[in-house]
């Protein structure tokens, strides 16, 4: 075979291999770049997840001895818990924050609790 034919054959093979490779890689790249609809939660799913997490934190707080949860408000948003309201003793604030942080799914805790003696 002469060089001219080998070069032409090699060029055809490379172009075919390159086209197939680019096409397959292109499709794979597109498929991996596009997130499935379940990966990005809808607004409704996000609200439900927030409610579930807040309920889980409230339940956990209610089980901790030494915490009066009567006036504690728990709000969840995207893994961040905001604690509001009041507790009768300063020591309870640390217990509440620690219990909230230790709850699975909680990424951060914002503490807006204040001490308010019972009857005030």
Phi and psi restraints in degrees (range 20) as a CNS / XPLOR table:
assign (resid 1 and name C) (resid 2 and name N)
       (resid 2 and name CA) (resid 2 and name C) 1.0 -87.1 20.0 2
assign (resid 2 and name N) (resid 2 and name CA)
       (resid 2 and name C) (resid 3 and name N) 1.0 167.1 20.0 2
assign (resid 2 and name C) (resid 3 and name N)
       (resid 3 and name CA) (resid 3 and name C) 1.0 -62.3 20.0 2
assign (resid 3 and name N) (resid 3 and name CA)
       (resid 3 and name C) (resid 4 and name N) 1.0 -35.3 20.0 2
assign (resid 3 and name C) (resid 4 and name N)
       (resid 4 and name CA) (resid 4 and name C) 1.0 -63.4 20.0 2
assign (resid 4 and name N) (resid 4 and name CA)
       (resid 4 and name C) (resid 5 and name N) 1.0 -44.4 20.0 2
assign (resid 4 and name C) (resid 5 and name N)
       (resid 5 and name CA) (resid 5 and name C) 1.0 -68.9 20.0 2
assign (resid 5 and name N) (resid 5 and name CA)
       (resid 5 and name C) (resid 6 and name N) 1.0 -38.3 20.0 2
assign (resid 5 and name C) (resid 6 and name N)
       (resid 6 and name CA) (resid 6 and name C) 1.0 -65.6 20.0 2
assign (resid 6 and name N) (resid 6 and name CA)
       (resid 6 and name C) (resid 7 and name N) 1.0 -41.1 20.0 2
assign (resid 6 and name C) (resid 7 and name N)
       (resid 7 and name CA) (resid 7 and name C) 1.0 -65.2 20.0 2
assign (resid 7 and name N) (resid 7 and name CA)
       (resid 7 and name C) (resid 8 and name N) 1.0 -42.4 20.0 2
assign (resid 7 and name C) (resid 8 and name N)
       (resid 8 and name CA) (resid 8 and name C) 1.0 -65.4 20.0 2
assign (resid 8 and name N) (resid 8 and name CA)
       (resid 8 and name C) (resid 9 and name N) 1.0 -43.0 20.0 2
assign (resid 8 and name C) (resid 9 and name N)
       (resid 9 and name CA) (resid 9 and name C) 1.0 -64.7 20.0 2
assign (resid 9 and name N) (resid 9 and name CA)
       (resid 9 and name C) (resid 10 and name N) 1.0 -42.0 20.0 2
assign (resid 9 and name C) (resid 10 and name N)
       (resid 10 and name CA) (resid 10 and name C) 1.0 -64.1 20.0 2
assign (resid 10 and name N) (resid 10 and name CA)
       (resid 10 and name C) (resid 11 and name N) 1.0 -41.6 20.0 2
assign (resid 10 and name C) (resid 11 and name N)
       (resid 11 and name CA) (resid 11 and name C) 1.0 -62.5 20.0 2
assign (resid 11 and name N) (resid 11 and name CA)
       (resid 11 and name C) (resid 12 and name N) 1.0 -41.4 20.0 2
assign (resid 11 and name C) (resid 12 and name N)
       (resid 12 and name CA) (resid 12 and name C) 1.0 -64.8 20.0 2
assign (resid 12 and name N) (resid 12 and name CA)
       (resid 12 and name C) (resid 13 and name N) 1.0 -45.4 20.0 2
assign (resid 12 and name C) (resid 13 and name N)
       (resid 13 and name CA) (resid 13 and name C) 1.0 -61.3 20.0 2
assign (resid 13 and name N) (resid 13 and name CA)
       (resid 13 and name C) (resid 14 and name N) 1.0 -44.6 20.0 2
assign (resid 13 and name C) (resid 14 and name N)
       (resid 14 and name CA) (resid 14 and name C) 1.0 -64.5 20.0 2
assign (resid 14 and name N) (resid 14 and name CA)
       (resid 14 and name C) (resid 15 and name N) 1.0 -39.9 20.0 2
assign (resid 14 and name C) (resid 15 and name N)
       (resid 15 and name CA) (resid 15 and name C) 1.0 -67.6 20.0 2
assign (resid 15 and name N) (resid 15 and name CA)
       (resid 15 and name C) (resid 16 and name N) 1.0 -38.5 20.0 2
assign (resid 15 and name C) (resid 16 and name N)
       (resid 16 and name CA) (resid 16 and name C) 1.0 -67.5 20.0 2
assign (resid 16 and name N) (resid 16 and name CA)
       (resid 16 and name C) (resid 17 and name N) 1.0 -44.8 20.0 2
assign (resid 16 and name C) (resid 17 and name N)
       (resid 17 and name CA) (resid 17 and name C) 1.0 -64.0 20.0 2
assign (resid 17 and name N) (resid 17 and name CA)
       (resid 17 and name C) (resid 18 and name N) 1.0 -42.1 20.0 2
assign (resid 17 and name C) (resid 18 and name N)
       (resid 18 and name CA) (resid 18 and name C) 1.0 -64.2 20.0 2
assign (resid 18 and name N) (resid 18 and name CA)
       (resid 18 and name C) (resid 19 and name N) 1.0 -41.2 20.0 2
assign (resid 18 and name C) (resid 19 and name N)
       (resid 19 and name CA) (resid 19 and name C) 1.0 -65.0 20.0 2
assign (resid 19 and name N) (resid 19 and name CA)
       (resid 19 and name C) (resid 20 and name N) 1.0 -45.4 20.0 2
assign (resid 19 and name C) (resid 20 and name N)
       (resid 20 and name CA) (resid 20 and name C) 1.0 -63.7 20.0 2
assign (resid 20 and name N) (resid 20 and name CA)
       (resid 20 and name C) (resid 21 and name N) 1.0 -42.1 20.0 2
assign (resid 20 and name C) (resid 21 and name N)
       (resid 21 and name CA) (resid 21 and name C) 1.0 -65.9 20.0 2
assign (resid 21 and name N) (resid 21 and name CA)
       (resid 21 and name C) (resid 22 and name N) 1.0 -42.5 20.0 2
assign (resid 21 and name C) (resid 22 and name N)
       (resid 22 and name CA) (resid 22 and name C) 1.0 -66.4 20.0 2
assign (resid 22 and name N) (resid 22 and name CA)
       (resid 22 and name C) (resid 23 and name N) 1.0 -41.3 20.0 2
assign (resid 22 and name C) (resid 23 and name N)
       (resid 23 and name CA) (resid 23 and name C) 1.0 -63.0 20.0 2
assign (resid 23 and name N) (resid 23 and name CA)
       (resid 23 and name C) (resid 24 and name N) 1.0 -47.1 20.0 2
assign (resid 23 and name C) (resid 24 and name N)
       (resid 24 and name CA) (resid 24 and name C) 1.0 -66.3 20.0 2
assign (resid 24 and name N) (resid 24 and name CA)
       (resid 24 and name C) (resid 25 and name N) 1.0 -44.3 20.0 2
assign (resid 24 and name C) (resid 25 and name N)
       (resid 25 and name CA) (resid 25 and name C) 1.0 -66.4 20.0 2
assign (resid 25 and name N) (resid 25 and name CA)
       (resid 25 and name C) (resid 26 and name N) 1.0 -38.8 20.0 2
assign (resid 25 and name C) (resid 26 and name N)
       (resid 26 and name CA) (resid 26 and name C) 1.0 -60.8 20.0 2
assign (resid 26 and name N) (resid 26 and name CA)
       (resid 26 and name C) (resid 27 and name N) 1.0 -43.9 20.0 2
assign (resid 26 and name C) (resid 27 and name N)
       (resid 27 and name CA) (resid 27 and name C) 1.0 -65.9 20.0 2
assign (resid 27 and name N) (resid 27 and name CA)
       (resid 27 and name C) (resid 28 and name N) 1.0 -40.3 20.0 2
assign (resid 27 and name C) (resid 28 and name N)
       (resid 28 and name CA) (resid 28 and name C) 1.0 -65.7 20.0 2
assign (resid 28 and name N) (resid 28 and name CA)
       (resid 28 and name C) (resid 29 and name N) 1.0 -41.1 20.0 2
assign (resid 28 and name C) (resid 29 and name N)
       (resid 29 and name CA) (resid 29 and name C) 1.0 -64.2 20.0 2
assign (resid 29 and name N) (resid 29 and name CA)
       (resid 29 and name C) (resid 30 and name N) 1.0 -41.0 20.0 2
assign (resid 29 and name C) (resid 30 and name N)
       (resid 30 and name CA) (resid 30 and name C) 1.0 -65.1 20.0 2
assign (resid 30 and name N) (resid 30 and name CA)
       (resid 30 and name C) (resid 31 and name N) 1.0 -43.0 20.0 2
assign (resid 30 and name C) (resid 31 and name N)
       (resid 31 and name CA) (resid 31 and name C) 1.0 -64.1 20.0 2
assign (resid 31 and name N) (resid 31 and name CA)
       (resid 31 and name C) (resid 32 and name N) 1.0 -38.7 20.0 2
assign (resid 31 and name C) (resid 32 and name N)
       (resid 32 and name CA) (resid 32 and name C) 1.0 -79.9 20.0 2
assign (resid 32 and name N) (resid 32 and name CA)
       (resid 32 and name C) (resid 33 and name N) 1.0 -25.6 20.0 2
assign (resid 32 and name C) (resid 33 and name N)
       (resid 33 and name CA) (resid 33 and name C) 1.0 -76.9 20.0 2
assign (resid 33 and name N) (resid 33 and name CA)
       (resid 33 and name C) (resid 34 and name N) 1.0 -26.1 20.0 2
assign (resid 33 and name C) (resid 34 and name N)
       (resid 34 and name CA) (resid 34 and name C) 1.0 -90.7 20.0 2
assign (resid 34 and name N) (resid 34 and name CA)
       (resid 34 and name C) (resid 35 and name N) 1.0 118.1 20.0 2
assign (resid 34 and name C) (resid 35 and name N)
       (resid 35 and name CA) (resid 35 and name C) 1.0 -75.9 20.0 2
assign (resid 35 and name N) (resid 35 and name CA)
       (resid 35 and name C) (resid 36 and name N) 1.0 138.7 20.0 2
assign (resid 35 and name C) (resid 36 and name N)
       (resid 36 and name CA) (resid 36 and name C) 1.0 -63.0 20.0 2
assign (resid 36 and name N) (resid 36 and name CA)
       (resid 36 and name C) (resid 37 and name N) 1.0 153.9 20.0 2
assign (resid 36 and name C) (resid 37 and name N)
       (resid 37 and name CA) (resid 37 and name C) 1.0 -60.9 20.0 2
assign (resid 37 and name N) (resid 37 and name CA)
       (resid 37 and name C) (resid 38 and name N) 1.0 -26.2 20.0 2
assign (resid 37 and name C) (resid 38 and name N)
       (resid 38 and name CA) (resid 38 and name C) 1.0 -77.2 20.0 2
assign (resid 38 and name N) (resid 38 and name CA)
       (resid 38 and name C) (resid 39 and name N) 1.0 -17.5 20.0 2
assign (resid 38 and name C) (resid 39 and name N)
       (resid 39 and name CA) (resid 39 and name C) 1.0 -74.7 20.0 2
assign (resid 39 and name N) (resid 39 and name CA)
       (resid 39 and name C) (resid 40 and name N) 1.0 -31.1 20.0 2
assign (resid 39 and name C) (resid 40 and name N)
       (resid 40 and name CA) (resid 40 and name C) 1.0 -104.9 20.0 2
assign (resid 40 and name N) (resid 40 and name CA)
       (resid 40 and name C) (resid 41 and name N) 1.0 109.7 20.0 2
assign (resid 40 and name C) (resid 41 and name N)
       (resid 41 and name CA) (resid 41 and name C) 1.0 -68.6 20.0 2
assign (resid 41 and name N) (resid 41 and name CA)
       (resid 41 and name C) (resid 42 and name N) 1.0 144.3 20.0 2
assign (resid 41 and name C) (resid 42 and name N)
       (resid 42 and name CA) (resid 42 and name C) 1.0 -73.0 20.0 2
assign (resid 42 and name N) (resid 42 and name CA)
       (resid 42 and name C) (resid 43 and name N) 1.0 169.9 20.0 2
assign (resid 42 and name C) (resid 43 and name N)
       (resid 43 and name CA) (resid 43 and name C) 1.0 -60.3 20.0 2
assign (resid 43 and name N) (resid 43 and name CA)
       (resid 43 and name C) (resid 44 and name N) 1.0 -39.1 20.0 2
assign (resid 43 and name C) (resid 44 and name N)
       (resid 44 and name CA) (resid 44 and name C) 1.0 -64.6 20.0 2
assign (resid 44 and name N) (resid 44 and name CA)
       (resid 44 and name C) (resid 45 and name N) 1.0 -45.0 20.0 2
assign (resid 44 and name C) (resid 45 and name N)
       (resid 45 and name CA) (resid 45 and name C) 1.0 -63.4 20.0 2
assign (resid 45 and name N) (resid 45 and name CA)
       (resid 45 and name C) (resid 46 and name N) 1.0 -38.3 20.0 2
assign (resid 45 and name C) (resid 46 and name N)
       (resid 46 and name CA) (resid 46 and name C) 1.0 -65.1 20.0 2
assign (resid 46 and name N) (resid 46 and name CA)
       (resid 46 and name C) (resid 47 and name N) 1.0 -42.8 20.0 2
assign (resid 46 and name C) (resid 47 and name N)
       (resid 47 and name CA) (resid 47 and name C) 1.0 -61.9 20.0 2
assign (resid 47 and name N) (resid 47 and name CA)
       (resid 47 and name C) (resid 48 and name N) 1.0 -43.6 20.0 2
assign (resid 47 and name C) (resid 48 and name N)
       (resid 48 and name CA) (resid 48 and name C) 1.0 -63.1 20.0 2
assign (resid 48 and name N) (resid 48 and name CA)
       (resid 48 and name C) (resid 49 and name N) 1.0 -41.9 20.0 2
assign (resid 48 and name C) (resid 49 and name N)
       (resid 49 and name CA) (resid 49 and name C) 1.0 -64.1 20.0 2
assign (resid 49 and name N) (resid 49 and name CA)
       (resid 49 and name C) (resid 50 and name N) 1.0 -40.6 20.0 2
assign (resid 49 and name C) (resid 50 and name N)
       (resid 50 and name CA) (resid 50 and name C) 1.0 -63.0 20.0 2
assign (resid 50 and name N) (resid 50 and name CA)
       (resid 50 and name C) (resid 51 and name N) 1.0 -44.4 20.0 2
assign (resid 50 and name C) (resid 51 and name N)
       (resid 51 and name CA) (resid 51 and name C) 1.0 -63.4 20.0 2
assign (resid 51 and name N) (resid 51 and name CA)
       (resid 51 and name C) (resid 52 and name N) 1.0 -42.8 20.0 2
assign (resid 51 and name C) (resid 52 and name N)
       (resid 52 and name CA) (resid 52 and name C) 1.0 -60.9 20.0 2
assign (resid 52 and name N) (resid 52 and name CA)
       (resid 52 and name C) (resid 53 and name N) 1.0 -44.5 20.0 2
assign (resid 52 and name C) (resid 53 and name N)
       (resid 53 and name CA) (resid 53 and name C) 1.0 -66.1 20.0 2
assign (resid 53 and name N) (resid 53 and name CA)
       (resid 53 and name C) (resid 54 and name N) 1.0 -43.2 20.0 2
assign (resid 53 and name C) (resid 54 and name N)
       (resid 54 and name CA) (resid 54 and name C) 1.0 -61.4 20.0 2
assign (resid 54 and name N) (resid 54 and name CA)
       (resid 54 and name C) (resid 55 and name N) 1.0 -41.2 20.0 2
assign (resid 54 and name C) (resid 55 and name N)
       (resid 55 and name CA) (resid 55 and name C) 1.0 -65.1 20.0 2
assign (resid 55 and name N) (resid 55 and name CA)
       (resid 55 and name C) (resid 56 and name N) 1.0 -40.3 20.0 2
assign (resid 55 and name C) (resid 56 and name N)
       (resid 56 and name CA) (resid 56 and name C) 1.0 -62.3 20.0 2
assign (resid 56 and name N) (resid 56 and name CA)
       (resid 56 and name C) (resid 57 and name N) 1.0 -42.9 20.0 2
assign (resid 56 and name C) (resid 57 and name N)
       (resid 57 and name CA) (resid 57 and name C) 1.0 -64.8 20.0 2
assign (resid 57 and name N) (resid 57 and name CA)
       (resid 57 and name C) (resid 58 and name N) 1.0 -45.2 20.0 2
assign (resid 57 and name C) (resid 58 and name N)
       (resid 58 and name CA) (resid 58 and name C) 1.0 -59.5 20.0 2
assign (resid 58 and name N) (resid 58 and name CA)
       (resid 58 and name C) (resid 59 and name N) 1.0 -43.5 20.0 2
assign (resid 58 and name C) (resid 59 and name N)
       (resid 59 and name CA) (resid 59 and name C) 1.0 -62.0 20.0 2
assign (resid 59 and name N) (resid 59 and name CA)
       (resid 59 and name C) (resid 60 and name N) 1.0 -41.3 20.0 2
assign (resid 59 and name C) (resid 60 and name N)
       (resid 60 and name CA) (resid 60 and name C) 1.0 -66.1 20.0 2
assign (resid 60 and name N) (resid 60 and name CA)
       (resid 60 and name C) (resid 61 and name N) 1.0 -40.8 20.0 2
assign (resid 60 and name C) (resid 61 and name N)
       (resid 61 and name CA) (resid 61 and name C) 1.0 -63.2 20.0 2
assign (resid 61 and name N) (resid 61 and name CA)
       (resid 61 and name C) (resid 62 and name N) 1.0 -39.2 20.0 2
assign (resid 61 and name C) (resid 62 and name N)
       (resid 62 and name CA) (resid 62 and name C) 1.0 -64.8 20.0 2
assign (resid 62 and name N) (resid 62 and name CA)
       (resid 62 and name C) (resid 63 and name N) 1.0 -23.9 20.0 2
assign (resid 62 and name C) (resid 63 and name N)
       (resid 63 and name CA) (resid 63 and name C) 1.0 -88.3 20.0 2
assign (resid 63 and name N) (resid 63 and name CA)
       (resid 63 and name C) (resid 64 and name N) 1.0 -11.3 20.0 2
assign (resid 63 and name C) (resid 64 and name N)
       (resid 64 and name CA) (resid 64 and name C) 1.0 -85.4 20.0 2
assign (resid 64 and name N) (resid 64 and name CA)
       (resid 64 and name C) (resid 65 and name N) 1.0 125.0 20.0 2
assign (resid 64 and name C) (resid 65 and name N)
       (resid 65 and name CA) (resid 65 and name C) 1.0 -68.7 20.0 2
assign (resid 65 and name N) (resid 65 and name CA)
       (resid 65 and name C) (resid 66 and name N) 1.0 140.3 20.0 2
assign (resid 65 and name C) (resid 66 and name N)
       (resid 66 and name CA) (resid 66 and name C) 1.0 92.7 20.0 2
assign (resid 66 and name N) (resid 66 and name CA)
       (resid 66 and name C) (resid 67 and name N) 1.0 2.6 20.0 2
assign (resid 66 and name C) (resid 67 and name N)
       (resid 67 and name CA) (resid 67 and name C) 1.0 -113.5 20.0 2
assign (resid 67 and name N) (resid 67 and name CA)
       (resid 67 and name C) (resid 68 and name N) 1.0 127.0 20.0 2
assign (resid 67 and name C) (resid 68 and name N)
       (resid 68 and name CA) (resid 68 and name C) 1.0 -97.8 20.0 2
assign (resid 68 and name N) (resid 68 and name CA)
       (resid 68 and name C) (resid 69 and name N) 1.0 104.8 20.0 2
assign (resid 68 and name C) (resid 69 and name N)
       (resid 69 and name CA) (resid 69 and name C) 1.0 -90.3 20.0 2
assign (resid 69 and name N) (resid 69 and name CA)
       (resid 69 and name C) (resid 70 and name N) 1.0 3.1 20.0 2
assign (resid 69 and name C) (resid 70 and name N)
       (resid 70 and name CA) (resid 70 and name C) 1.0 -54.6 20.0 2
assign (resid 70 and name N) (resid 70 and name CA)
       (resid 70 and name C) (resid 71 and name N) 1.0 -40.3 20.0 2
assign (resid 70 and name C) (resid 71 and name N)
       (resid 71 and name CA) (resid 71 and name C) 1.0 -113.3 20.0 2
assign (resid 71 and name N) (resid 71 and name CA)
       (resid 71 and name C) (resid 72 and name N) 1.0 24.1 20.0 2
assign (resid 71 and name C) (resid 72 and name N)
       (resid 72 and name CA) (resid 72 and name C) 1.0 -100.4 20.0 2
assign (resid 72 and name N) (resid 72 and name CA)
       (resid 72 and name C) (resid 73 and name N) 1.0 131.4 20.0 2
assign (resid 72 and name C) (resid 73 and name N)
       (resid 73 and name CA) (resid 73 and name C) 1.0 -109.2 20.0 2
assign (resid 73 and name N) (resid 73 and name CA)
       (resid 73 and name C) (resid 74 and name N) 1.0 132.9 20.0 2
assign (resid 73 and name C) (resid 74 and name N)
       (resid 74 and name CA) (resid 74 and name C) 1.0 -119.1 20.0 2
assign (resid 74 and name N) (resid 74 and name CA)
       (resid 74 and name C) (resid 75 and name N) 1.0 124.1 20.0 2
assign (resid 74 and name C) (resid 75 and name N)
       (resid 75 and name CA) (resid 75 and name C) 1.0 -123.7 20.0 2
assign (resid 75 and name N) (resid 75 and name CA)
       (resid 75 and name C) (resid 76 and name N) 1.0 131.9 20.0 2
assign (resid 75 and name C) (resid 76 and name N)
       (resid 76 and name CA) (resid 76 and name C) 1.0 -115.7 20.0 2
assign (resid 76 and name N) (resid 76 and name CA)
       (resid 76 and name C) (resid 77 and name N) 1.0 141.4 20.0 2
assign (resid 76 and name C) (resid 77 and name N)
       (resid 77 and name CA) (resid 77 and name C) 1.0 -151.3 20.0 2
assign (resid 77 and name N) (resid 77 and name CA)
       (resid 77 and name C) (resid 78 and name N) 1.0 111.9 20.0 2
assign (resid 77 and name C) (resid 78 and name N)
       (resid 78 and name CA) (resid 78 and name C) 1.0 53.1 20.0 2
assign (resid 78 and name N) (resid 78 and name CA)
       (resid 78 and name C) (resid 79 and name N) 1.0 41.4 20.0 2
assign (resid 78 and name C) (resid 79 and name N)
       (resid 79 and name CA) (resid 79 and name C) 1.0 89.6 20.0 2
assign (resid 79 and name N) (resid 79 and name CA)
       (resid 79 and name C) (resid 80 and name N) 1.0 -7.2 20.0 2
assign (resid 79 and name C) (resid 80 and name N)
       (resid 80 and name CA) (resid 80 and name C) 1.0 -99.2 20.0 2
assign (resid 80 and name N) (resid 80 and name CA)
       (resid 80 and name C) (resid 81 and name N) 1.0 128.4 20.0 2
assign (resid 80 and name C) (resid 81 and name N)
       (resid 81 and name CA) (resid 81 and name C) 1.0 -103.1 20.0 2
assign (resid 81 and name N) (resid 81 and name CA)
       (resid 81 and name C) (resid 82 and name N) 1.0 132.4 20.0 2
assign (resid 81 and name C) (resid 82 and name N)
       (resid 82 and name CA) (resid 82 and name C) 1.0 -112.4 20.0 2
assign (resid 82 and name N) (resid 82 and name CA)
       (resid 82 and name C) (resid 83 and name N) 1.0 124.3 20.0 2
assign (resid 82 and name C) (resid 83 and name N)
       (resid 83 and name CA) (resid 83 and name C) 1.0 -103.3 20.0 2
assign (resid 83 and name N) (resid 83 and name CA)
       (resid 83 and name C) (resid 84 and name N) 1.0 126.8 20.0 2
assign (resid 83 and name C) (resid 84 and name N)
       (resid 84 and name CA) (resid 84 and name C) 1.0 -132.1 20.0 2
assign (resid 84 and name N) (resid 84 and name CA)
       (resid 84 and name C) (resid 85 and name N) 1.0 175.8 20.0 2
assign (resid 84 and name C) (resid 85 and name N)
       (resid 85 and name CA) (resid 85 and name C) 1.0 98.9 20.0 2
assign (resid 85 and name N) (resid 85 and name CA)
       (resid 85 and name C) (resid 86 and name N) 1.0 -153.9 20.0 2
assign (resid 85 and name C) (resid 86 and name N)
       (resid 86 and name CA) (resid 86 and name C) 1.0 -139.3 20.0 2
assign (resid 86 and name N) (resid 86 and name CA)
       (resid 86 and name C) (resid 87 and name N) 1.0 157.5 20.0 2
assign (resid 86 and name C) (resid 87 and name N)
       (resid 87 and name CA) (resid 87 and name C) 1.0 -128.9 20.0 2
assign (resid 87 and name N) (resid 87 and name CA)
       (resid 87 and name C) (resid 88 and name N) 1.0 152.5 20.0 2
assign (resid 87 and name C) (resid 88 and name N)
       (resid 88 and name CA) (resid 88 and name C) 1.0 -75.7 20.0 2
assign (resid 88 and name N) (resid 88 and name CA)
       (resid 88 and name C) (resid 89 and name N) 1.0 -19.2 20.0 2
assign (resid 88 and name C) (resid 89 and name N)
       (resid 89 and name CA) (resid 89 and name C) 1.0 -134.7 20.0 2
assign (resid 89 and name N) (resid 89 and name CA)
       (resid 89 and name C) (resid 90 and name N) 1.0 143.9 20.0 2
assign (resid 89 and name C) (resid 90 and name N)
       (resid 90 and name CA) (resid 90 and name C) 1.0 -60.2 20.0 2
assign (resid 90 and name N) (resid 90 and name CA)
       (resid 90 and name C) (resid 91 and name N) 1.0 -35.7 20.0 2
assign (resid 90 and name C) (resid 91 and name N)
       (resid 91 and name CA) (resid 91 and name C) 1.0 -62.3 20.0 2
assign (resid 91 and name N) (resid 91 and name CA)
       (resid 91 and name C) (resid 92 and name N) 1.0 -24.8 20.0 2
assign (resid 91 and name C) (resid 92 and name N)
       (resid 92 and name CA) (resid 92 and name C) 1.0 -70.2 20.0 2
assign (resid 92 and name N) (resid 92 and name CA)
       (resid 92 and name C) (resid 93 and name N) 1.0 -27.6 20.0 2
assign (resid 92 and name C) (resid 93 and name N)
       (resid 93 and name CA) (resid 93 and name C) 1.0 -60.3 20.0 2
assign (resid 93 and name N) (resid 93 and name CA)
       (resid 93 and name C) (resid 94 and name N) 1.0 -46.8 20.0 2
assign (resid 93 and name C) (resid 94 and name N)
       (resid 94 and name CA) (resid 94 and name C) 1.0 -62.2 20.0 2
assign (resid 94 and name N) (resid 94 and name CA)
       (resid 94 and name C) (resid 95 and name N) 1.0 -40.5 20.0 2
assign (resid 94 and name C) (resid 95 and name N)
       (resid 95 and name CA) (resid 95 and name C) 1.0 -64.1 20.0 2
assign (resid 95 and name N) (resid 95 and name CA)
       (resid 95 and name C) (resid 96 and name N) 1.0 -42.2 20.0 2
assign (resid 95 and name C) (resid 96 and name N)
       (resid 96 and name CA) (resid 96 and name C) 1.0 -64.6 20.0 2
assign (resid 96 and name N) (resid 96 and name CA)
       (resid 96 and name C) (resid 97 and name N) 1.0 -47.0 20.0 2
assign (resid 96 and name C) (resid 97 and name N)
       (resid 97 and name CA) (resid 97 and name C) 1.0 -63.2 20.0 2
assign (resid 97 and name N) (resid 97 and name CA)
       (resid 97 and name C) (resid 98 and name N) 1.0 -43.6 20.0 2
assign (resid 97 and name C) (resid 98 and name N)
       (resid 98 and name CA) (resid 98 and name C) 1.0 -63.7 20.0 2
assign (resid 98 and name N) (resid 98 and name CA)
       (resid 98 and name C) (resid 99 and name N) 1.0 -42.9 20.0 2
assign (resid 98 and name C) (resid 99 and name N)
       (resid 99 and name CA) (resid 99 and name C) 1.0 -65.3 20.0 2
assign (resid 99 and name N) (resid 99 and name CA)
       (resid 99 and name C) (resid 100 and name N) 1.0 -39.4 20.0 2
assign (resid 99 and name C) (resid 100 and name N)
       (resid 100 and name CA) (resid 100 and name C) 1.0 -65.6 20.0 2
assign (resid 100 and name N) (resid 100 and name CA)
       (resid 100 and name C) (resid 101 and name N) 1.0 -43.8 20.0 2
assign (resid 100 and name C) (resid 101 and name N)
       (resid 101 and name CA) (resid 101 and name C) 1.0 -61.8 20.0 2
assign (resid 101 and name N) (resid 101 and name CA)
       (resid 101 and name C) (resid 102 and name N) 1.0 -34.6 20.0 2
assign (resid 101 and name C) (resid 102 and name N)
       (resid 102 and name CA) (resid 102 and name C) 1.0 -80.7 20.0 2
assign (resid 102 and name N) (resid 102 and name CA)
       (resid 102 and name C) (resid 103 and name N) 1.0 -1.1 20.0 2
assign (resid 102 and name C) (resid 103 and name N)
       (resid 103 and name CA) (resid 103 and name C) 1.0 -78.7 20.0 2
assign (resid 103 and name N) (resid 103 and name CA)
       (resid 103 and name C) (resid 104 and name N) 1.0 128.9 20.0 2
assign (resid 103 and name C) (resid 104 and name N)
       (resid 104 and name CA) (resid 104 and name C) 1.0 -57.7 20.0 2
assign (resid 104 and name N) (resid 104 and name CA)
       (resid 104 and name C) (resid 105 and name N) 1.0 134.9 20.0 2
assign (resid 104 and name C) (resid 105 and name N)
       (resid 105 and name CA) (resid 105 and name C) 1.0 98.5 20.0 2
assign (resid 105 and name N) (resid 105 and name CA)
       (resid 105 and name C) (resid 106 and name N) 1.0 -15.0 20.0 2
assign (resid 105 and name C) (resid 106 and name N)
       (resid 106 and name CA) (resid 106 and name C) 1.0 -84.9 20.0 2
assign (resid 106 and name N) (resid 106 and name CA)
       (resid 106 and name C) (resid 107 and name N) 1.0 124.2 20.0 2
assign (resid 106 and name C) (resid 107 and name N)
       (resid 107 and name CA) (resid 107 and name C) 1.0 -99.9 20.0 2
assign (resid 107 and name N) (resid 107 and name CA)
       (resid 107 and name C) (resid 108 and name N) 1.0 -30.5 20.0 2
assign (resid 107 and name C) (resid 108 and name N)
       (resid 108 and name CA) (resid 108 and name C) 1.0 -153.8 20.0 2
assign (resid 108 and name N) (resid 108 and name CA)
       (resid 108 and name C) (resid 109 and name N) 1.0 155.5 20.0 2
assign (resid 108 and name C) (resid 109 and name N)
       (resid 109 and name CA) (resid 109 and name C) 1.0 -130.1 20.0 2
assign (resid 109 and name N) (resid 109 and name CA)
       (resid 109 and name C) (resid 110 and name N) 1.0 125.3 20.0 2
assign (resid 109 and name C) (resid 110 and name N)
       (resid 110 and name CA) (resid 110 and name C) 1.0 -101.8 20.0 2
assign (resid 110 and name N) (resid 110 and name CA)
       (resid 110 and name C) (resid 111 and name N) 1.0 122.7 20.0 2
assign (resid 110 and name C) (resid 111 and name N)
       (resid 111 and name CA) (resid 111 and name C) 1.0 -100.9 20.0 2
assign (resid 111 and name N) (resid 111 and name CA)
       (resid 111 and name C) (resid 112 and name N) 1.0 114.2 20.0 2
assign (resid 111 and name C) (resid 112 and name N)
       (resid 112 and name CA) (resid 112 and name C) 1.0 -120.2 20.0 2
assign (resid 112 and name N) (resid 112 and name CA)
       (resid 112 and name C) (resid 113 and name N) 1.0 22.5 20.0 2
assign (resid 112 and name C) (resid 113 and name N)
       (resid 113 and name CA) (resid 113 and name C) 1.0 -74.4 20.0 2
assign (resid 113 and name N) (resid 113 and name CA)
       (resid 113 and name C) (resid 114 and name N) 1.0 149.8 20.0 2
assign (resid 113 and name C) (resid 114 and name N)
       (resid 114 and name CA) (resid 114 and name C) 1.0 -134.6 20.0 2
assign (resid 114 and name N) (resid 114 and name CA)
       (resid 114 and name C) (resid 115 and name N) 1.0 159.8 20.0 2
assign (resid 114 and name C) (resid 115 and name N)
       (resid 115 and name CA) (resid 115 and name C) 1.0 -89.3 20.0 2
assign (resid 115 and name N) (resid 115 and name CA)
       (resid 115 and name C) (resid 116 and name N) 1.0 128.5 20.0 2
assign (resid 115 and name C) (resid 116 and name N)
       (resid 116 and name CA) (resid 116 and name C) 1.0 -142.0 20.0 2
assign (resid 116 and name N) (resid 116 and name CA)
       (resid 116 and name C) (resid 117 and name N) 1.0 113.0 20.0 2
assign (resid 116 and name C) (resid 117 and name N)
       (resid 117 and name CA) (resid 117 and name C) 1.0 -61.7 20.0 2
assign (resid 117 and name N) (resid 117 and name CA)
       (resid 117 and name C) (resid 118 and name N) 1.0 147.2 20.0 2
assign (resid 117 and name C) (resid 118 and name N)
       (resid 118 and name CA) (resid 118 and name C) 1.0 -57.3 20.0 2
assign (resid 118 and name N) (resid 118 and name CA)
       (resid 118 and name C) (resid 119 and name N) 1.0 136.1 20.0 2
assign (resid 118 and name C) (resid 119 and name N)
       (resid 119 and name CA) (resid 119 and name C) 1.0 91.5 20.0 2
assign (resid 119 and name N) (resid 119 and name CA)
       (resid 119 and name C) (resid 120 and name N) 1.0 -2.4 20.0 2
